[in-house]
């Protein structure tokens, strides 16, 4: 008998995504960190008396999240976590309880509040003052494009009616007095956070990453791309990888400082050369091209509507000037970096595609796998360019649904014609684009299954049967699952994952339900029962 396997998983269906193994497969065997057998007979041949045998409904390659903020999500989980709460009263009650339980905390920090629960999407300092009057409070909103602060925080920063708005953001103000009301948008929030909020130490970031890793593993996720890696979080990842505590494979997208220019490329090259270890690979660079629709900073080709049938003169913000973006992507491409771009509005998407086109013209085709995340509004003329340029469409599928933020803060300000162009997943596939998927957690859920369900139904899983959002852009289940496994592994340059074949690294997600059996079962009808990362069981329910 061949050397026995450590683990054999038998299931109604093993999805390999291997074009050389199209026949139905019902078992996979693992020894060490490798897959050693695929198929029922082959797995039986390596099943010994000490082999652990488990059963499931479906086995997939481990999910990979192509756009996630694990350290920041873990940080919030350990402090003020508002993501699972709904509404102003729930937020304030939680904050009051946290402040009472942590009387020695000099600052109250965290995040996760949703704009939809406040008039105009902007909460006020007075609400925070009522529950935490004595200490500064700084809370990022759910999409991390704005922050809610109290009067004490504004005083610490010296922000008053005379403080000018930064070029890349806005201080929300009382229209009569000009006094700051307690909401900071975009660069105003980021600058405040960088200058005044106490910075976590390396041990804090390590704890946050481990908390996040446990959660992600519980959802079948075996690898991810961190879309916002600072020097501090990079050091924490590197330390955990060296110590063997980082059980996921992680690609770090090093943060491009939009207040600087090409002089930072050499620094990024140095960080790549010195900051990797084990399963952590700082080989990507993240550039934010624009903001978001809900606060009207997403960059548009034509101005925002005013929500009442008229038009404004606001086309949103380009955080990196188009010419600099072209030069930056070209320079990073020349250095062998993958470029991970945030683009929400149609102007930002076009600018990012133009930047990759310029890099291609300068250096020719390559396998760096540049990708654009979010892709909320894409003009039809730009859809074919993804395949033509080899740009991966990094989709955040959970956003493609009707919910208050979409219905009240986005659609009226885009207008009906542009609103119909949002999240064009099916059109991207029809034009030959390769799809990857990411959660943007903690902006929305990290769980791949509800994200896949929204991609398939264009409806919130908690409101099944409600009208779908632009249903002609829905994907089939197999395409969505492939995007969250093989597609994201491709973007992460993880050619040893995303496909189950003999000799590949053993990254597996075991579900209790077969999602491809042709019945009416939907993704959130299933749950992950086992996660295997590099042959190691990292989650078991």
C-alpha positions as CSV (number, residue, x, y, z in Angstrom):
1,X,0.0,0.0,0.0
2,X,1.3,3.5,-0.8
3,X,2.1,5.8,2.2
4,X,-1.3,6.5,3.8
5,X,-2.9,9.9,3.7
6,X,-3.4,12.0,6.8
7,X,-6.9,13.1,5.8
8,X,-9.5,11.9,3.3
9,X,-12.6,13.9,2.5
10,X,-15.5,12.1,0.9
11,X,-18.4,14.2,-0.5
12,X,-21.3,14.1,-2.9
13,X,-19.2,16.4,-5.1
14,X,-15.5,17.5,-5.1
15,X,-15.2,20.6,-7.3
16,X,-11.7,20.5,-8.8
17,X,-11.9,23.2,-11.5
18,X,-9.3,20.9,-13.2
19,X,-9.9,20.8,-17.0
20,X,-8.0,17.6,-17.1
21,X,-10.4,15.9,-14.7
22,X,-13.9,16.7,-16.0
23,X,-15.5,13.5,-14.6
24,X,-17.4,13.6,-11.3
25,X,-15.1,13.3,-8.3
26,X,-16.2,12.3,-4.8
27,X,-13.1,12.2,-2.7
28,X,-9.8,13.9,-2.1
29,X,-6.8,12.8,0.0
30,X,-4.2,14.9,1.8
31,X,-0.8,14.0,3.2
32,X,1.4,16.7,4.7
33,X,0.6,19.9,2.9
34,X,-0.2,18.3,-0.5
35,X,-3.1,16.6,-2.2
36,X,-2.0,13.0,-2.9
37,X,-5.1,11.5,-4.5
38,X,-8.3,12.7,-6.3
39,X,-11.2,10.3,-6.8
40,X,-13.0,7.7,-4.7
41,X,-10.8,4.7,-5.7
42,X,-7.6,6.7,-5.6
43,X,-8.4,8.0,-2.1
44,X,-9.4,4.6,-0.9
45,X,-6.0,3.3,-2.0
46,X,-4.3,5.7,0.4
47,X,-6.7,5.4,3.3
48,X,-4.9,3.7,6.2
49,X,-5.9,2.8,9.8
50,X,-4.8,6.2,11.1
51,X,-6.2,8.3,8.2
52,X,-8.9,10.7,9.4
53,X,-11.9,10.3,7.1
54,X,-14.6,13.1,7.0
55,X,-17.7,13.5,4.9
56,X,-19.4,16.5,3.4
57,X,-21.8,17.7,0.8
58,X,-19.3,19.5,-1.4
59,X,-15.5,20.1,-1.4
60,X,-14.1,23.2,-3.1
61,X,-10.6,24.7,-3.4
62,X,-10.2,27.0,-0.4
63,X,-11.9,30.3,-0.8
64,X,-9.6,33.3,-1.4
65,X,-10.6,36.8,-0.7
66,X,-9.1,39.2,-3.3
67,X,-9.8,42.4,-1.3
68,X,-10.0,42.4,2.4
69,X,-8.8,44.5,5.4
70,X,-8.1,41.8,7.9
71,X,-5.9,43.8,10.4
72,X,-8.4,46.7,10.6
73,X,-11.4,44.3,10.9
74,X,-9.6,42.5,13.7
75,X,-8.8,45.8,15.4
76,X,-12.5,46.8,15.4
77,X,-13.5,43.3,16.7
78,X,-11.3,43.8,19.6
79,X,-12.6,47.4,20.3
80,X,-15.9,49.0,19.2
81,X,-17.6,46.7,16.6
82,X,-20.8,48.3,15.2
83,X,-21.0,46.2,12.0
84,X,-23.5,43.8,13.3
85,X,-25.8,46.4,14.8
86,X,-28.5,48.3,13.1
87,X,-29.5,51.9,13.8
88,X,-28.5,55.0,15.8
89,X,-29.9,53.8,19.2
90,X,-28.2,50.4,19.0
91,X,-24.9,52.1,18.2
92,X,-25.2,54.6,21.1
93,X,-26.2,51.9,23.5
94,X,-23.2,49.8,22.5
95,X,-20.8,52.7,22.8
96,X,-22.1,53.6,26.3
97,X,-21.6,50.1,27.4
98,X,-18.1,49.9,25.9
99,X,-17.1,53.2,27.5
100,X,-18.3,52.1,30.9
101,X,-16.5,48.8,30.6
102,X,-13.2,50.5,29.6
103,X,-12.9,53.5,31.9
104,X,-9.1,53.7,31.4
105,X,-9.2,53.8,27.6
106,X,-7.9,57.3,26.6
107,X,-9.7,57.1,23.2
108,X,-12.9,55.2,22.1
109,X,-12.1,53.8,18.6
110,X,-13.6,51.3,16.2
111,X,-16.2,51.5,13.5
112,X,-18.9,49.9,11.5
113,X,-21.8,52.4,11.5
114,X,-23.9,52.6,8.4
115,X,-24.8,55.9,6.7
116,X,-28.3,54.8,6.0
117,X,-29.3,55.2,9.6
118,X,-28.6,59.0,9.7
119,X,-30.2,61.9,7.7
120,X,-28.0,62.5,4.7
121,X,-25.7,59.8,5.9
122,X,-24.1,62.1,8.4
123,X,-24.3,61.4,12.2
124,X,-23.7,64.2,14.7
125,X,-21.2,64.9,17.5
126,X,-24.1,65.6,19.9
127,X,-25.2,62.0,19.9
128,X,-21.7,60.9,20.8
129,X,-21.3,63.6,23.4
130,X,-24.4,62.3,25.2
131,X,-22.8,58.9,25.8
132,X,-19.0,59.7,25.9
133,X,-18.5,63.4,26.9
134,X,-15.1,63.1,28.5
135,X,-12.9,61.3,26.0
136,X,-12.4,61.6,22.3
137,X,-14.3,59.2,20.1
138,X,-13.3,58.3,16.5
139,X,-15.4,55.7,14.6
140,X,-14.9,54.9,10.9
141,X,-18.1,54.2,9.1
142,X,-18.8,50.8,7.5
143,X,-17.2,51.5,4.2
144,X,-14.2,53.3,5.9
145,X,-14.7,56.5,3.8
146,X,-15.9,58.6,6.6
147,X,-15.7,58.9,10.4
148,X,-18.0,60.0,13.3
149,X,-16.4,62.0,16.0
150,X,-17.5,63.7,19.2
151,X,-16.8,67.3,20.4
152,X,-13.8,66.2,22.5
153,X,-12.1,64.6,19.4
154,X,-12.7,67.8,17.3
155,X,-11.2,69.9,20.1
156,X,-8.1,67.7,20.3
157,X,-7.6,68.2,16.6
158,X,-8.4,71.9,16.7
159,X,-11.1,71.5,14.1
160,X,-13.6,74.4,14.1
161,X,-15.6,76.6,11.7
162,X,-12.3,78.2,10.5
163,X,-10.6,74.9,9.6
164,X,-10.4,74.5,5.8
165,X,-11.4,71.3,4.1
166,X,-8.5,69.2,2.9
167,X,-8.1,68.8,-0.9
168,X,-9.1,65.1,-0.7
169,X,-12.0,65.3,1.7
170,X,-14.6,67.3,3.5
171,X,-15.6,68.3,7.0
172,X,-19.4,68.2,7.4
173,X,-20.6,71.5,8.6
174,X,-23.7,73.2,9.9
175,X,-25.1,75.2,6.9
176,X,-25.8,78.3,9.0
177,X,-22.8,78.5,11.4
178,X,-20.1,76.6,9.5
179,X,-19.4,74.6,12.7
180,X,-18.3,71.0,12.2
181,X,-21.2,68.7,12.9
182,X,-19.3,65.5,13.7
183,X,-18.8,63.7,10.4
184,X,-15.5,63.7,8.5
185,X,-15.4,62.6,4.9
186,X,-12.5,60.8,3.1
187,X,-9.2,62.6,3.5
188,X,-10.5,64.6,6.5
189,X,-11.1,61.3,8.3
190,X,-7.8,59.7,7.2
191,X,-5.7,62.7,8.2
192,X,-7.4,62.9,11.6
193,X,-6.8,59.2,12.1
194,X,-3.1,59.5,11.1
195,X,-2.4,62.6,13.2
196,X,-4.4,62.2,16.4
197,X,-5.7,58.7,17.0
198,X,-3.2,56.6,19.0
199,X,-1.5,54.1,16.8
200,X,-1.7,50.4,17.7
201,X,1.7,48.7,18.5
202,X,2.9,45.7,16.7
203,X,1.5,43.3,19.3
204,X,-1.9,45.0,18.9
205,X,-1.8,44.4,15.1
206,X,-0.6,40.8,15.5
207,X,-3.5,40.1,17.8
208,X,-5.9,41.8,15.4
209,X,-4.6,39.7,12.5
210,X,-5.0,36.5,14.4
211,X,-8.5,37.3,15.4
212,X,-9.3,38.1,11.8
213,X,-7.6,34.9,10.6
214,X,-9.7,32.7,12.9
215,X,-12.9,34.3,11.5
216,X,-11.8,34.0,7.9
217,X,-10.8,30.4,8.3
218,X,-14.2,29.6,9.9
219,X,-15.7,30.7,6.5
220,X,-13.6,28.4,4.4
221,X,-11.1,31.1,3.5
222,X,-7.5,29.9,3.2
223,X,-5.8,33.0,1.6
224,X,-6.5,36.6,0.9
225,X,-5.1,39.8,-0.5
226,X,-4.9,42.6,2.1
227,X,-5.9,45.7,0.3
228,X,-4.3,48.3,2.7
229,X,-0.9,47.3,4.1
230,X,0.9,49.9,6.1
231,X,4.4,49.6,7.4
232,X,2.9,48.7,10.8
233,X,0.6,46.0,9.6
234,X,3.3,44.7,7.3
235,X,5.7,44.2,10.3
236,X,2.9,42.4,12.1
237,X,2.2,40.0,9.2
238,X,6.0,39.4,8.8
239,X,6.4,38.5,12.5
240,X,3.4,36.1,12.5
241,X,4.7,34.5,9.3
242,X,8.1,34.0,10.8
243,X,6.6,32.5,13.9
244,X,4.4,30.1,12.0
245,X,1.2,31.7,13.3
246,X,0.1,32.9,9.9
247,X,-1.7,29.8,8.6
248,X,-3.3,31.6,5.6
249,X,-1.4,32.6,2.5
250,X,-1.5,36.4,2.3
251,X,-0.6,38.8,-0.5
252,X,0.0,42.3,0.9
253,X,-1.0,45.3,-1.2
254,X,1.3,48.1,0.0
255,X,-0.5,51.4,0.4
256,X,0.2,54.1,-2.3
257,X,0.4,57.4,-0.5
258,X,-1.8,59.7,-2.6
259,X,-0.2,62.8,-1.2
260,X,3.1,61.8,-2.7
261,X,4.5,61.0,-6.1
262,X,6.8,58.6,-7.9
263,X,9.5,59.1,-5.3
264,X,7.8,56.4,-3.1
265,X,8.4,53.7,-5.7
266,X,11.9,53.0,-4.4
267,X,10.5,52.7,-0.8
268,X,7.9,50.2,-2.0
269,X,10.6,48.2,-3.7
270,X,12.6,48.1,-0.5
271,X,9.5,47.1,1.5
272,X,8.9,44.2,-0.9
273,X,12.5,43.0,-0.7
274,X,12.7,43.1,3.1
275,X,9.1,42.7,4.4
276,X,8.1,39.2,3.3
277,X,8.3,35.9,5.1
278,X,6.7,32.5,4.9
279,X,3.2,32.8,3.6
280,X,3.2,36.6,3.5
281,X,4.1,38.2,0.1
282,X,4.1,42.0,-0.1
283,X,4.1,42.0,-3.9
284,X,1.2,44.3,-4.8
285,X,0.6,48.0,-4.5
286,X,-2.8,49.5,-3.7
287,X,-3.8,52.8,-5.4
288,X,-7.1,54.5,-4.6
289,X,-8.3,56.3,-7.7
290,X,-11.5,57.8,-6.1
291,X,-13.9,57.7,-3.2
292,X,-17.4,56.3,-3.0
293,X,-20.9,57.1,-4.4
294,X,-22.6,57.7,-1.1
295,X,-20.7,60.8,-0.2
296,X,-20.3,61.9,-3.8
297,X,-16.6,61.4,-4.0
298,X,-16.7,58.5,-6.6
299,X,-15.2,60.0,-9.8
300,X,-17.7,60.3,-12.6
301,X,-17.5,61.3,-16.2
302,X,-20.6,63.4,-15.9
303,X,-21.8,65.3,-12.8
304,X,-23.9,63.8,-10.0
305,X,-27.6,64.5,-10.0
306,X,-29.0,66.5,-7.1
307,X,-31.4,63.8,-6.1
308,X,-34.4,65.8,-7.2
309,X,-34.2,65.5,-11.0
310,X,-31.6,68.2,-11.5
311,X,-27.8,68.1,-11.9
312,X,-24.9,69.4,-9.9
313,X,-21.4,70.5,-10.9
314,X,-19.8,67.8,-8.8
315,X,-17.9,65.0,-10.7
316,X,-16.4,63.5,-7.5
317,X,-12.7,63.3,-6.6
318,X,-9.7,61.7,-8.3
319,X,-7.4,61.0,-5.5
320,X,-4.5,60.4,-7.9
321,X,-4.4,62.8,-10.8
322,X,-4.9,60.9,-14.1
323,X,-1.4,61.7,-15.5
324,X,0.3,60.7,-12.2
325,X,-1.8,57.5,-12.2
326,X,-0.6,56.6,-15.6
327,X,3.0,57.3,-14.6
328,X,2.7,55.4,-11.3
329,X,1.2,52.3,-12.8
330,X,3.8,52.3,-15.6
331,X,6.6,52.7,-13.0
332,X,5.2,49.9,-10.8
333,X,4.7,47.6,-13.7
334,X,8.3,48.2,-14.7
335,X,9.4,47.2,-11.2
336,X,7.3,44.0,-11.4
337,X,4.6,45.0,-8.9
338,X,1.0,43.9,-9.3
339,X,-1.2,47.0,-9.1
340,X,-4.4,46.7,-7.2
341,X,-6.7,49.7,-8.0
342,X,-9.8,51.0,-6.2
343,X,-12.3,52.4,-8.7
344,X,-15.9,53.1,-8.0
345,X,-17.0,55.7,-10.5
346,X,-16.9,55.4,-14.3
347,X,-14.2,58.0,-14.7
348,X,-12.0,56.2,-12.1
349,X,-12.5,52.9,-13.9
350,X,-11.5,54.5,-17.2
351,X,-8.5,56.2,-15.8
352,X,-7.3,52.9,-14.3
353,X,-7.7,51.1,-17.6
354,X,-5.9,53.9,-19.4
355,X,-3.0,53.6,-16.9
356,X,-2.7,49.8,-17.5
357,X,-2.9,50.5,-21.3
358,X,0.0,52.9,-20.9
359,X,2.0,50.4,-19.0
360,X,1.3,47.8,-21.7
361,X,2.4,50.2,-24.4
362,X,5.6,50.9,-22.5
363,X,6.6,47.4,-21.5
364,X,4.5,45.0,-23.4
365,X,2.3,42.2,-22.0
366,X,3.3,40.4,-18.8
367,X,1.8,38.2,-16.1
368,X,1.6,40.7,-13.2
369,X,-2.2,40.4,-13.1
370,X,-3.2,44.0,-12.4
371,X,-6.8,44.3,-11.1
372,X,-9.4,46.9,-10.4
373,X,-11.6,46.5,-7.4
374,X,-15.3,47.5,-6.8
375,X,-16.3,48.5,-10.4
376,X,-19.6,49.9,-9.3
377,X,-20.1,52.0,-12.4
378,X,-18.6,51.0,-15.7
379,X,-19.4,52.4,-19.0
380,X,-20.3,49.8,-21.7
381,X,-17.4,51.0,-23.9
382,X,-14.9,50.0,-21.2
383,X,-16.2,46.5,-20.6
384,X,-14.1,44.8,-23.4
385,X,-10.9,46.5,-22.2
386,X,-10.6,44.2,-19.2
387,X,-9.9,41.2,-21.4
388,X,-8.0,43.2,-24.0
389,X,-5.6,44.5,-21.3
390,X,-5.5,41.4,-19.1
391,X,-7.0,43.3,-16.2
392,X,-8.8,41.2,-13.6
393,X,-12.3,42.4,-12.5
394,X,-12.1,42.2,-8.7
395,X,-15.8,42.2,-7.7
396,X,-17.4,42.9,-4.3
397,X,-20.6,41.0,-5.1
398,X,-22.5,41.7,-1.8
399,X,-22.9,45.3,-2.9
400,X,-25.0,44.4,-5.9
401,X,-28.4,44.5,-4.2
402,X,-31.1,47.0,-3.4
403,X,-30.8,48.3,0.2
404,X,-31.2,51.7,1.8
405,X,-27.8,53.0,1.0
406,X,-28.2,52.1,-2.7
407,X,-31.8,53.2,-2.9
408,X,-31.6,56.5,-1.0
409,X,-27.9,57.7,-1.2
410,X,-26.8,56.3,-4.6
411,X,-29.5,55.8,-7.3
412,X,-31.1,59.3,-6.9
413,X,-27.7,60.9,-7.3
414,X,-26.7,58.9,-10.3
415,X,-30.0,59.1,-12.2
416,X,-31.8,56.1,-13.7
417,X,-29.7,55.7,-16.8
418,X,-26.4,55.5,-15.0
419,X,-27.9,53.5,-12.1
420,X,-28.6,50.7,-14.6
421,X,-24.9,50.3,-15.3
422,X,-23.9,49.3,-11.8
423,X,-22.0,46.1,-10.9
424,X,-22.0,44.7,-14.5
425,X,-20.7,41.2,-13.5
426,X,-22.5,39.3,-16.3
427,X,-21.5,41.8,-18.9
428,X,-17.8,41.5,-17.8
429,X,-18.0,37.8,-18.2
430,X,-19.6,38.1,-21.6
431,X,-16.7,40.3,-22.7
432,X,-14.2,37.8,-21.6
433,X,-13.0,39.3,-18.4
434,X,-11.6,37.1,-15.7
435,X,-13.4,37.6,-12.4
436,X,-12.1,37.5,-8.9
437,X,-14.1,38.2,-5.7
438,X,-13.4,39.9,-2.5
439,X,-15.5,41.0,0.5
440,X,-13.9,44.3,1.5
441,X,-14.5,43.1,5.0
442,X,-15.2,44.7,7.4
443,X,-17.2,46.9,5.0
444,X,-19.6,44.0,4.5
445,X,-19.6,40.4,5.5
446,X,-16.5,38.3,5.0
447,X,-18.6,35.1,4.4
448,X,-18.2,34.0,0.7
449,X,-21.6,32.2,0.7
450,X,-23.9,35.2,1.1
451,X,-21.7,37.1,-1.4
452,X,-22.0,34.3,-3.9
453,X,-25.8,34.3,-3.3
454,X,-26.0,38.0,-4.1
455,X,-24.0,37.5,-7.2
456,X,-26.5,34.8,-8.3
457,X,-29.8,36.4,-7.1
458,X,-28.9,40.1,-6.9
459,X,-30.9,40.1,-3.7
460,X,-30.0,40.1,0.0
461,X,-30.2,36.5,1.3
462,X,-32.2,37.8,4.3
463,X,-34.8,39.2,1.9
464,X,-35.3,36.3,-0.6
465,X,-38.1,37.0,-2.9
466,X,-37.7,40.7,-2.9
467,X,-37.1,42.4,-6.3
468,X,-33.6,41.7,-7.6
469,X,-31.2,44.5,-8.4
470,X,-30.5,44.6,-12.2
471,X,-31.1,40.8,-12.5
472,X,-29.6,40.7,-16.1
473,X,-26.2,41.0,-14.4
474,X,-26.6,37.9,-12.3
475,X,-24.0,35.1,-12.5
476,X,-24.7,31.4,-12.2
477,X,-23.5,29.6,-9.1
478,X,-20.5,27.8,-10.7
479,X,-19.2,31.1,-12.2
480,X,-19.5,32.9,-8.8
481,X,-17.9,30.0,-6.9
482,X,-15.0,29.8,-9.4
483,X,-14.4,33.6,-9.1
484,X,-14.1,33.2,-5.3
485,X,-11.7,30.3,-5.5
486,X,-9.8,29.9,-8.8
487,X,-10.3,33.6,-9.8
488,X,-9.0,35.1,-6.5
489,X,-6.1,32.5,-6.4
490,X,-5.1,33.7,-9.9
491,X,-5.1,37.4,-8.8
492,X,-3.0,36.3,-5.8
493,X,-0.4,34.7,-8.0
494,X,-1.2,31.5,-6.1
495,X,-0.9,29.0,-8.9
496,X,-0.6,26.2,-6.3
497,X,-4.2,26.8,-5.3
498,X,-7.6,27.4,-6.8
499,X,-7.6,24.0,-8.5
500,X,-7.6,20.6,-6.8
501,X,-5.1,18.3,-8.4
502,X,-2.5,15.8,-7.2
503,X,0.6,17.6,-6.0
504,X,-1.2,20.9,-5.4
505,X,-1.1,22.5,-2.0
506,X,-4.0,21.2,0.1
507,X,-6.3,24.1,0.6
508,X,-9.9,22.9,1.0
509,X,-13.3,24.3,2.0
510,X,-15.8,21.6,2.9
511,X,-19.5,22.5,2.8
512,X,-22.4,20.4,4.2
513,X,-24.5,21.0,1.0
514,X,-23.8,20.4,-2.7
515,X,-24.6,23.8,-4.3
516,X,-24.3,22.4,-7.8
517,X,-26.8,19.5,-7.6
518,X,-29.4,21.2,-9.8
519,X,-31.9,21.7,-7.0
520,X,-33.2,25.0,-5.8
521,X,-30.7,25.2,-2.9
522,X,-29.0,28.6,-2.6
523,X,-25.5,29.3,-1.2
524,X,-26.6,30.5,2.2
525,X,-28.4,27.2,2.7
526,X,-25.0,25.7,3.1
527,X,-22.3,26.1,5.8
528,X,-18.6,25.5,6.0
529,X,-17.9,22.4,8.2
530,X,-14.1,22.1,7.6
531,X,-11.3,24.3,6.4
532,X,-7.9,22.9,5.5
533,X,-5.0,25.3,4.8
534,X,-1.7,23.8,3.6
535,X,-2.9,20.4,4.8
536,X,-3.7,21.7,8.3
537,X,-7.2,21.7,9.7
538,X,-7.7,25.3,10.7
539,X,-11.4,25.2,11.3
540,X,-13.9,22.4,12.2
541,X,-17.5,22.9,13.1
